[in-house]
């Protein structure tokens, strides 16, 4: 455990009758970190957040904040606040009174409240909005007020349960960058819930990818995208070709894979053994092709579909096994190849990952 660990989850389990919502979670969250819980609906994200907040109790396991056991501490006595998707602002209070509400409940004097609210308005870039009512604010402004109301209490940890979910797409993307900047200005550790992979990639220091009550992979956005551990992790983040393969031979750091009778080389993994069934992950934007020629030593297939969208083209290629691959690339200086033509398929060996095939144990929802 690192010295800058703020929150620790150890062996968290949560069952509802015969259904297991969480299955032995372990996690360390660091001071000043923006950590995102990402995964499909029903994977356990909100249950995890509610246990951290004290709104639910785990069936087994412990929650530690700065090394202190919080598992049985009531929510109002935890230095943890939560921002929900609906913001839960008081409609009869203006912005200033909404932000200062928690301070008034703590008996803080009026002068101190005014100073703290003023500083918070500056941090969330809402100076001059003090007297406005929630009904007079945009969705993004209401979201900032909700965060300010929680942050003014100076919690050690702020939990955010899909706070951008009610916003339209354009505002949602704008608020992703604003929220990340706000977190850095506030200096508070954020644990953020979303099922939106683009949102998680844009905002997070680390992502904890969940499925069926477990952490599939906990990593930086870069490593989760570039080096997924499983087929589920590869397919949930980005547009990915998962190619069924068999390990034919291993030579040092390289492995020879058999794909329907055709051989390709890839970077080896230390858990591979000859004869093993695995998946080769190749991102759609990194899969390339050219017209088949007699000297083609790459994977071969046939163009099924080619969709032109101006600057980009999406091509569907069928292998001899019947498996379909997707290539997405810019149209600048592209080779003209028509549906029905045979092609050689290739990619940068260092940009493809061999992953464990966990597709049979994961839910169908992957977006």
C-alpha positions as CSV (number, residue, x, y, z in Angstrom):
1,X,0.0,0.0,0.0
2,X,1.4,3.4,-1.0
3,X,1.9,6.2,1.6
4,X,-0.5,8.5,-0.2
5,X,-3.4,6.0,0.0
6,X,-6.6,7.7,1.1
7,X,-9.2,5.0,0.7
8,X,-8.9,1.3,0.8
9,X,-11.5,-1.4,0.1
10,X,-10.7,-4.9,1.3
11,X,-12.6,-8.0,0.4
12,X,-15.9,-6.2,-0.2
13,X,-18.9,-8.4,-0.8
14,X,-22.5,-7.5,-1.1
15,X,-25.4,-9.9,-1.5
16,X,-29.1,-9.4,-2.0
17,X,-30.9,-12.6,-1.1
18,X,-29.3,-15.1,-3.6
19,X,-27.8,-12.4,-5.9
20,X,-24.2,-11.3,-5.4
21,X,-23.7,-7.7,-6.3
22,X,-20.1,-7.4,-5.3
23,X,-17.6,-10.3,-5.2
24,X,-14.5,-9.6,-3.1
25,X,-13.4,-6.1,-4.2
26,X,-9.9,-4.8,-3.3
27,X,-9.0,-1.2,-4.2
28,X,-6.6,1.6,-3.1
29,X,-7.5,5.2,-4.0
30,X,-4.8,7.8,-3.7
31,X,-4.9,11.4,-2.5
32,X,-5.8,13.9,-5.1
33,X,-6.7,11.2,-7.6
34,X,-9.6,11.2,-10.1
35,X,-10.6,7.5,-10.2
36,X,-13.5,6.3,-12.3
37,X,-15.6,3.2,-11.7
38,X,-16.5,2.1,-15.3
39,X,-18.7,-0.7,-16.5
40,X,-22.0,-1.8,-17.9
41,X,-25.3,-1.4,-16.0
42,X,-25.6,-3.8,-13.1
43,X,-21.9,-4.4,-12.7
44,X,-21.8,-3.1,-9.1
45,X,-20.6,0.5,-9.6
46,X,-23.3,2.2,-7.6
47,X,-23.4,-0.4,-4.9
48,X,-19.6,0.2,-4.4
49,X,-20.2,3.9,-4.2
50,X,-23.0,3.6,-1.7
51,X,-20.9,1.3,0.6
52,X,-18.1,3.9,0.5
53,X,-20.6,6.6,1.4
54,X,-22.1,4.5,4.2
55,X,-25.5,4.4,2.6
56,X,-25.3,0.6,2.5
57,X,-23.3,-2.0,4.5
58,X,-21.2,-4.7,2.9
59,X,-22.1,-8.4,3.5
60,X,-18.3,-8.9,4.1
61,X,-15.2,-6.8,3.9
62,X,-13.9,-3.4,5.2
63,X,-13.7,0.2,4.1
64,X,-10.8,2.2,5.4
65,X,-10.3,6.0,5.1
66,X,-6.7,7.1,6.0
67,X,-6.3,3.8,7.7
68,X,-9.4,4.1,9.9
69,X,-12.1,1.5,9.7
70,X,-15.3,3.2,8.4
71,X,-17.3,0.1,7.7
72,X,-19.8,0.6,10.5
73,X,-19.5,4.5,10.7
74,X,-22.8,6.2,9.8
75,X,-22.7,8.4,6.6
76,X,-23.0,11.7,8.4
77,X,-19.8,11.0,10.4
78,X,-17.7,10.1,7.3
79,X,-15.6,12.8,5.7
80,X,-17.2,11.7,2.4
81,X,-19.8,13.5,0.3
82,X,-21.8,12.4,-2.7
83,X,-23.0,14.3,-5.8
84,X,-25.9,12.5,-7.6
85,X,-27.1,12.8,-11.2
86,X,-30.2,14.8,-10.3
87,X,-28.1,17.3,-8.3
88,X,-30.7,17.5,-5.4
89,X,-30.5,21.3,-5.1
90,X,-33.1,23.0,-2.9
91,X,-35.4,24.8,-5.4
92,X,-36.4,27.5,-2.9
93,X,-32.9,28.5,-2.1
94,X,-30.6,30.6,-4.3
95,X,-27.1,29.5,-5.3
96,X,-25.4,31.1,-2.3
97,X,-27.8,29.5,0.2
98,X,-27.6,26.1,-1.5
99,X,-23.8,26.1,-1.3
100,X,-23.8,27.3,2.3
101,X,-26.5,24.9,3.5
102,X,-24.2,22.3,5.0
103,X,-22.1,24.9,6.8
104,X,-25.2,26.4,8.4
105,X,-26.2,22.9,9.6
106,X,-22.8,22.7,11.3
107,X,-23.4,25.9,13.1
108,X,-20.6,27.9,11.3
109,X,-20.8,31.6,11.8
110,X,-22.3,33.8,9.0
111,X,-19.0,35.6,8.2
112,X,-17.1,32.4,7.7
113,X,-19.9,30.9,5.6
114,X,-19.9,34.0,3.3
115,X,-16.1,33.7,2.9
116,X,-16.2,30.0,2.2
117,X,-19.1,30.3,-0.3
118,X,-17.4,33.2,-2.1
119,X,-14.2,31.1,-2.4
120,X,-16.1,28.1,-3.7
121,X,-18.0,30.1,-6.3
122,X,-14.6,31.3,-7.6
123,X,-13.3,27.8,-7.8
124,X,-16.3,26.5,-9.7
125,X,-16.3,29.6,-11.9
126,X,-19.8,30.9,-10.8
127,X,-18.9,34.3,-9.4
128,X,-21.9,36.6,-9.9
129,X,-24.5,33.8,-9.7
130,X,-25.0,34.0,-5.9
131,X,-28.6,35.3,-6.0
132,X,-29.8,33.1,-8.9
133,X,-32.3,30.3,-8.2
134,X,-31.7,26.7,-9.5
135,X,-34.5,27.2,-12.1
136,X,-32.5,30.1,-13.6
137,X,-29.4,28.0,-14.2
138,X,-28.3,25.7,-17.0
139,X,-27.8,22.0,-16.4
140,X,-24.0,22.5,-16.3
141,X,-24.3,25.4,-13.8
142,X,-26.6,23.3,-11.5
143,X,-24.0,20.5,-11.6
144,X,-21.3,22.9,-10.5
145,X,-23.5,24.2,-7.7
146,X,-24.1,20.7,-6.5
147,X,-20.3,20.0,-6.5
148,X,-19.6,23.3,-4.7
149,X,-22.2,22.5,-2.0
150,X,-20.4,19.2,-1.3
151,X,-16.9,20.5,-1.7
152,X,-17.4,23.5,0.6
153,X,-17.6,21.1,3.5
154,X,-14.0,20.1,2.7
155,X,-14.6,16.3,2.5
156,X,-11.5,14.1,2.1
157,X,-13.4,12.2,-0.7
158,X,-16.1,13.3,-3.2
159,X,-18.2,10.6,-4.8
160,X,-20.0,11.4,-8.1
161,X,-22.7,9.1,-9.4
162,X,-23.0,9.8,-13.1
163,X,-23.4,13.6,-12.5
164,X,-23.3,14.4,-16.3
165,X,-25.9,11.8,-17.2
166,X,-28.8,14.3,-17.4
167,X,-26.9,16.6,-19.8
168,X,-27.1,16.7,-23.6
169,X,-24.1,15.3,-25.5
170,X,-22.5,18.7,-26.4
171,X,-22.7,20.0,-22.8
172,X,-21.6,16.7,-21.4
173,X,-18.4,16.8,-23.4
174,X,-17.8,20.4,-22.4
175,X,-18.4,19.5,-18.7
176,X,-16.0,16.6,-18.8
177,X,-13.0,19.0,-19.2
178,X,-14.5,21.5,-16.7
179,X,-15.0,18.8,-14.1
180,X,-11.5,17.6,-14.4
181,X,-10.1,21.1,-14.1
182,X,-12.4,21.7,-11.1
183,X,-11.1,18.6,-9.4
184,X,-7.5,19.8,-9.7
185,X,-8.4,23.3,-8.4
186,X,-10.3,21.8,-5.4
187,X,-7.5,19.3,-4.7
188,X,-10.1,16.7,-3.5
189,X,-10.0,13.1,-4.4
190,X,-12.9,12.1,-6.8
191,X,-14.4,8.7,-7.3
192,X,-16.6,9.0,-10.3
193,X,-19.2,6.5,-11.8
194,X,-19.9,6.2,-15.5
195,X,-20.8,3.6,-18.1
196,X,-19.5,6.0,-20.8
197,X,-16.0,4.8,-21.9
198,X,-15.1,8.1,-23.7
199,X,-15.9,10.0,-20.5
200,X,-13.7,7.7,-18.4
201,X,-10.8,8.0,-20.8
202,X,-11.1,11.8,-21.0
203,X,-11.2,12.5,-17.2
204,X,-9.6,9.8,-15.2
205,X,-6.1,9.4,-13.6
206,X,-7.0,5.7,-13.3
207,X,-10.0,3.6,-14.3
208,X,-11.4,0.6,-12.4
209,X,-13.3,-1.5,-15.0
210,X,-16.0,-3.6,-13.4
211,X,-18.1,-6.5,-14.5
212,X,-20.4,-8.8,-12.5
213,X,-19.3,-7.3,-9.2
214,X,-15.6,-7.7,-9.8
215,X,-12.7,-5.5,-11.0
216,X,-11.6,-6.7,-14.4
217,X,-8.7,-4.3,-14.7
218,X,-7.5,-1.3,-12.8
219,X,-5.2,0.9,-14.8
220,X,-4.4,4.3,-16.4
221,X,-6.6,5.2,-19.4
222,X,-3.5,4.7,-21.6
223,X,-2.7,1.2,-20.3
224,X,-6.3,0.1,-20.3
225,X,-6.7,1.1,-23.9
226,X,-3.2,-0.1,-25.1
227,X,-2.7,-3.1,-22.9
228,X,-6.1,-4.7,-22.0
229,X,-5.9,-8.0,-20.0
230,X,-9.0,-9.7,-21.2
231,X,-11.4,-9.7,-24.2
232,X,-14.0,-7.9,-22.1
233,X,-11.6,-5.1,-21.2
234,X,-10.5,-4.8,-24.9
235,X,-14.0,-4.7,-26.2
236,X,-15.5,-2.3,-23.6
237,X,-12.9,0.4,-24.3
238,X,-12.9,1.6,-27.9
239,X,-13.7,-0.3,-31.1
240,X,-11.8,-3.5,-31.2
241,X,-11.3,-6.6,-33.3
242,X,-11.2,-9.7,-31.1
243,X,-9.6,-12.4,-33.3
244,X,-9.9,-16.0,-32.2
245,X,-6.4,-17.6,-32.2
246,X,-4.5,-20.6,-31.1
247,X,-0.9,-20.5,-29.8
248,X,1.2,-22.5,-32.2
249,X,4.7,-21.7,-30.9
250,X,6.6,-19.4,-28.6
251,X,10.1,-18.1,-29.3
252,X,11.4,-15.7,-26.6
253,X,9.2,-12.6,-26.6
254,X,7.4,-13.5,-29.8
255,X,4.5,-16.0,-30.3
256,X,3.2,-17.6,-33.5
257,X,-0.6,-17.7,-33.7
258,X,-2.8,-19.8,-35.9
259,X,-5.9,-18.0,-37.2
260,X,-8.0,-20.4,-39.2
261,X,-4.9,-22.0,-40.8
262,X,-3.1,-18.8,-41.3
263,X,-0.1,-17.8,-39.2
264,X,0.7,-14.4,-37.7
265,X,3.3,-13.2,-35.2
266,X,2.5,-11.3,-32.0
267,X,4.2,-10.2,-28.8
268,X,4.1,-13.0,-26.3
269,X,2.7,-13.0,-22.8
270,X,4.2,-14.8,-19.8
271,X,1.1,-16.9,-19.3
272,X,0.9,-18.4,-22.8
273,X,1.4,-22.1,-23.5
274,X,1.4,-23.9,-26.9
275,X,-2.1,-25.1,-28.0
276,X,-3.8,-22.5,-25.9
277,X,-6.9,-20.7,-27.2
278,X,-6.6,-17.0,-26.9
279,X,-7.8,-13.7,-28.4
280,X,-5.8,-11.2,-30.4
281,X,-6.9,-7.6,-29.9
282,X,-6.4,-5.2,-32.7
283,X,-8.0,-1.7,-32.6
284,X,-10.1,-0.8,-35.6
285,X,-8.1,2.3,-36.3
286,X,-4.9,0.2,-36.4
287,X,-6.0,-2.6,-38.7
288,X,-4.7,-2.0,-42.2
289,X,-5.2,-3.8,-45.6
290,X,-4.0,-3.8,-49.2
291,X,-4.8,-5.6,-52.4
292,X,-3.8,-9.2,-52.2
293,X,-0.6,-10.0,-54.1
294,X,1.3,-13.3,-54.6
295,X,3.9,-12.3,-51.9
296,X,1.3,-11.7,-49.2
297,X,2.5,-13.2,-46.0
298,X,-0.1,-11.6,-43.8
299,X,-3.6,-12.6,-42.7
300,X,-5.9,-12.7,-45.8
301,X,-9.6,-11.8,-46.2
302,X,-12.3,-10.3,-48.5
303,X,-13.8,-6.9,-48.4
304,X,-17.5,-7.2,-47.5
305,X,-18.5,-3.6,-47.0
306,X,-16.9,-0.2,-47.5
307,X,-18.6,3.0,-46.0
308,X,-17.3,6.4,-47.0
309,X,-18.0,9.3,-44.5
310,X,-15.9,12.1,-46.0
311,X,-12.6,12.2,-44.0
312,X,-13.0,8.6,-42.8
313,X,-13.8,5.1,-44.2
314,X,-15.1,2.0,-42.4
315,X,-14.4,-1.3,-44.0
316,X,-15.7,-4.7,-43.0
317,X,-13.4,-7.6,-43.9
318,X,-14.3,-11.3,-43.7
319,X,-11.7,-14.0,-42.9
320,X,-11.8,-17.5,-44.3
321,X,-13.1,-18.6,-40.9
322,X,-16.2,-16.4,-41.4
323,X,-15.1,-13.9,-38.6
324,X,-15.5,-10.3,-39.6
325,X,-13.0,-7.6,-38.8
326,X,-13.4,-3.8,-38.9
327,X,-10.8,-1.3,-40.2
328,X,-11.4,2.4,-39.7
329,X,-9.0,4.9,-41.4
330,X,-8.7,8.3,-43.0
331,X,-9.4,8.5,-46.7
332,X,-6.3,10.6,-47.5
333,X,-4.1,8.7,-50.0
334,X,-6.1,5.5,-49.5
335,X,-5.9,2.6,-52.0
336,X,-9.1,2.1,-53.9
337,X,-10.4,-1.4,-53.1
338,X,-13.9,-2.5,-53.9
339,X,-16.2,-4.9,-52.0
340,X,-15.6,-8.5,-53.1
341,X,-11.8,-8.0,-53.6
342,X,-9.3,-10.1,-51.6
343,X,-6.9,-8.3,-49.4
344,X,-3.8,-8.7,-47.1
345,X,-4.5,-7.6,-43.6
346,X,-1.8,-6.3,-41.3
347,X,-1.0,-4.2,-38.3
348,X,1.9,-3.0,-36.1
349,X,2.8,-6.0,-34.0
350,X,3.5,-3.8,-31.0
351,X,0.0,-2.3,-31.2
352,X,-1.8,-5.7,-30.9
353,X,-2.4,-7.4,-27.6
354,X,-3.0,-11.1,-26.8
355,X,-5.8,-11.3,-24.2
356,X,-7.6,-13.9,-22.1
357,X,-10.9,-15.0,-23.6
358,X,-13.4,-14.2,-20.9
359,X,-16.3,-13.5,-23.3
360,X,-18.4,-16.5,-22.1
361,X,-18.3,-15.2,-18.5
362,X,-19.3,-11.6,-19.3
363,X,-22.7,-9.8,-19.9
364,X,-23.7,-9.0,-23.4
365,X,-23.9,-5.3,-22.7
366,X,-20.4,-3.9,-23.5
367,X,-21.2,-0.3,-24.4
